[in-house]
Amino acid sequence: MISVALPRIDELREFEKRARMLDTNDERAFRAFLGDARVILEKSEGDIADFLTVSRPTLNRWINGRSTPHPLMRPVVVSKILGEVSSKVSVLASYSRGSSSYSAVGGRGRQGLVTRA
């Protein structure tokens, strides 16, 4: 049986790989990265904004191209998001190895972890 966490880990690692190749000077690519990060991390704009210590309207303006962070700030934003992605990979990897007493769906024990053949 394969845990559903494994495909999710692959998806997160693919996002990491693309993010590491991101040209932060390309404003269109940076905007797409921010939108993709929100989706891949399964967080609201407000959650991502809080994490990046900016307001939700500021993040929304960045994503929609009405403004952008200073070019020197963009690598910092990417780095913070990559750190969050790495943390999520670590958590999911621990579920797939069974080293956690909590399942991926919030219950206690491995029996709550959804698996497929």
MOZIFEN-V976393 format. One record per backbone hydrogen bond with DSSP energy under -1.0 kcal/mol. CO is the residue of the C=O (numbers start at 1). NH is the residue of the N-H. If there is no record, write none. Layout:
co: (CO:CO)
nh: (NH:NH)
This chain:
co: (2:3:4:5:6:7:8:9:10:11:12:13:14:15:16:19:23:25:26:27:28:29:30:31:32:33:34:35:36:37:38:44:45:46:47:48:49:55:56:57:58:59:60:61:61:70:70:73:74:75:76:77:78:79:80:81:82:83:84:85:86:87:88:89:90:91:92:93:94:101:103:107:109:110:114:116)
nh: (116:6:8:9:10:11:12:13:14:15:16:17:18:19:20:22:26:27:30:31:32:33:34:35:36:37:38:39:40:41:43:48:49:50:51:52:54:59:60:61:62:63:64:66:67:73:74:77:78:79:80:81:82:83:84:85:86:87:88:89:90:91:92:93:94:95:96:97:99:109:106:103:112:113:4:2)
